[in-house]
Amino acid sequence: MQKIETFVKRMNRLGINVKLIANYPWIYLDEINGIKVKEKYMAKHGFTLAFSGVKLDESSKFTDTRAIFKLIRKYVCR
């Protein structure tokens, strides 16, 4: 979860507020700057940001960072 927390903090420093929701092991990007994300990526229910580690010692794994930042740019540059 450290990677996810770092990601959220860095986005906040850039003035981008992200809201995440989780349905273990998926972590979805729910809102960007208060705008609900409508796109779906690697799931039927939302845009998958990362997958939680299955074991306690495993870290979270981001999906495609290029797709994540492309989506963030789309919502921020509106």
Backbone bond lengths (Angstrom), bond angles and torsions (degrees), N, CA, C in turn:
res aa  C-N    CA-C-N  psi(-1)  N-CA   C-N-CA  omega(-1)  CA-C   N-CA-C  phi
1 M - - - 1.450 - - 1.527 111.67 -
2 Q 1.306 118.08 -14.67 1.461 121.51 -179.04 1.525 110.89 -61.37
3 K 1.323 117.45 -39.71 1.465 120.79 -179.98 1.529 110.90 -63.38
4 I 1.324 116.29 -40.21 1.463 121.11 -179.03 1.528 110.05 -67.24
5 E 1.326 117.62 -44.38 1.460 121.69 178.93 1.526 110.77 -62.19
6 T 1.309 117.04 -41.31 1.466 121.38 178.07 1.520 110.47 -63.42
7 F 1.320 117.14 -42.19 1.461 121.69 178.35 1.526 110.89 -59.43
8 V 1.323 117.26 -47.69 1.465 121.62 -178.76 1.531 110.52 -63.52
9 K 1.325 117.85 -43.26 1.467 121.35 178.79 1.523 111.58 -62.29
10 R 1.313 117.12 -42.20 1.468 120.68 179.82 1.526 111.71 -66.87
11 M 1.319 116.87 -38.01 1.459 119.81 176.21 1.529 110.31 -64.42
12 N 1.344 117.00 -41.13 1.467 120.69 178.25 1.518 111.33 -61.63
13 R 1.325 117.96 -40.23 1.466 121.36 177.88 1.520 111.92 -62.22
14 L 1.326 116.98 -29.27 1.462 121.57 178.27 1.534 112.35 -85.63
15 G 1.330 116.10 -0.76 1.463 119.85 -179.34 1.506 113.68 84.87
16 I 1.311 116.43 18.51 1.462 121.78 179.66 1.526 107.90 -112.97
17 N 1.326 115.70 115.17 1.459 120.16 179.99 1.528 108.96 -95.28
18 V 1.319 115.53 121.52 1.459 120.05 178.85 1.523 109.00 -115.18
19 K 1.317 115.19 142.24 1.456 121.57 176.07 1.524 106.94 -117.43
20 L 1.315 115.82 128.17 1.456 121.39 -178.41 1.517 109.68 -112.45
21 I 1.307 116.38 151.06 1.456 121.80 170.90 1.522 106.96 -130.57
22 A 1.316 115.64 156.81 1.463 119.11 -176.39 1.517 111.25 -132.27
23 N 1.291 114.53 143.75 1.452 124.13 170.95 1.524 103.65 -138.30
24 Y 1.311 115.38 93.32 1.457 123.45 -168.48 1.513 112.10 -41.97
25 P 1.272 119.93 127.64 1.456 132.51 5.24 1.525 114.49 -95.14
26 W 1.356 118.55 7.06 1.458 121.21 -177.76 1.520 111.20 -84.52
27 I 1.319 115.95 143.82 1.459 121.96 172.76 1.522 106.00 -122.96
28 Y 1.327 115.41 119.64 1.454 121.43 -175.23 1.523 111.11 -103.28
29 L 1.316 115.71 147.74 1.454 122.90 172.19 1.522 105.98 -88.40
30 D 1.340 117.44 108.47 1.458 122.33 -172.60 1.525 112.92 -91.19
31 E 1.343 117.13 -47.24 1.458 121.13 -178.92 1.519 110.60 -138.18
32 I 1.324 115.50 147.47 1.461 122.28 173.34 1.520 106.64 -127.12
33 N 1.322 116.53 117.27 1.468 122.94 -177.33 1.530 111.76 51.96
34 G 1.311 116.78 40.41 1.461 122.21 176.86 1.512 114.85 80.83
35 I 1.309 118.60 1.07 1.464 122.62 179.42 1.524 108.73 -101.12
36 K 1.312 116.26 124.64 1.465 122.19 -179.07 1.526 110.37 -65.51
37 V 1.332 116.41 129.27 1.469 122.41 178.82 1.528 108.17 -78.35
38 K 1.312 116.26 124.85 1.465 121.23 -177.99 1.521 113.27 -101.51
39 E 1.327 116.33 -18.25 1.461 120.35 -178.07 1.521 110.81 -70.74
40 K 1.317 114.40 153.66 1.467 121.28 175.91 1.515 107.97 -119.17
41 Y 1.337 115.06 140.19 1.457 119.68 179.86 1.524 108.63 -147.31
42 M 1.290 116.57 119.41 1.468 123.90 179.10 1.524 112.94 60.44
43 A 1.321 117.18 22.59 1.468 121.05 177.82 1.522 108.78 -164.18
44 K 1.315 116.37 162.24 1.457 121.39 176.84 1.523 111.88 -88.62
45 H 1.340 117.57 -14.40 1.455 120.59 -170.55 1.516 114.84 -106.73
46 G 1.313 119.26 -11.83 1.454 120.13 -178.88 1.514 111.89 173.33
47 F 1.324 114.70 -171.48 1.460 121.07 -179.35 1.526 108.58 -88.44
48 T 1.309 117.45 110.67 1.457 122.59 -177.17 1.519 109.96 -76.07
49 L 1.338 115.01 116.19 1.462 121.54 178.18 1.518 110.53 -84.24
50 A 1.340 115.81 -44.20 1.467 120.05 -175.37 1.523 110.01 -158.69
51 F 1.312 113.90 171.14 1.456 121.85 174.41 1.520 107.79 -118.24
52 S 1.327 116.66 132.43 1.462 120.72 177.56 1.511 109.42 -70.85
53 G 1.316 115.36 151.76 1.450 119.56 174.84 1.516 110.28 -67.42
54 V 1.295 116.91 137.27 1.460 120.87 -178.22 1.524 110.48 -72.11
55 K 1.316 116.37 -38.90 1.458 120.75 178.79 1.529 109.24 -98.71
56 L 1.317 116.67 160.49 1.458 121.06 -177.67 1.525 112.91 -62.28
57 D 1.316 117.64 -33.47 1.460 120.10 -177.40 1.536 113.23 -86.83
58 E 1.327 117.74 -3.39 1.460 121.25 178.93 1.522 110.04 -87.46
59 S 1.317 116.04 142.63 1.458 119.55 177.18 1.522 109.86 -92.86
60 S 1.321 115.68 166.57 1.462 120.88 177.69 1.518 109.36 -71.04
61 K 1.319 114.92 151.23 1.458 120.61 179.25 1.526 108.74 -121.83
62 F 1.341 115.75 122.71 1.456 120.51 177.12 1.523 109.22 -70.40
63 T 1.331 115.27 152.79 1.458 119.26 175.52 1.526 106.92 -76.99
64 D 1.261 120.32 -123.56 1.464 124.38 -178.76 1.533 108.98 -93.65
65 T 1.331 117.31 107.99 1.469 120.57 -176.55 1.520 111.47 -63.37
66 R 1.307 117.82 -32.14 1.467 120.49 177.77 1.529 110.12 -62.93
67 A 1.317 117.68 -43.90 1.466 121.36 178.95 1.531 111.00 -67.68
68 I 1.328 117.34 -36.33 1.463 121.45 179.31 1.526 110.32 -62.65
69 F 1.329 117.29 -50.48 1.457 119.91 -177.29 1.523 112.43 -72.71
70 K 1.313 118.04 -27.15 1.462 121.27 174.00 1.533 109.37 -64.10
71 L 1.322 116.11 -42.75 1.471 120.88 178.47 1.533 110.43 -66.75
72 I 1.314 117.40 -42.73 1.468 120.39 179.43 1.525 110.25 -61.85
73 R 1.317 118.01 -44.38 1.463 121.43 177.28 1.526 111.32 -59.62
74 K 1.308 116.05 -39.72 1.462 120.85 179.80 1.531 111.09 -60.70
75 Y 1.329 117.27 -42.37 1.463 121.19 -177.06 1.526 112.58 -80.87
76 V 1.321 117.93 -28.56 1.466 120.85 -178.85 1.518 110.99 -80.00
77 C 1.303 118.20 -34.58 1.465 122.51 -175.43 1.525 113.23 -88.39
78 R 1.293 118.14 18.69 1.478 121.34 178.96 1.492 110.36 -74.18
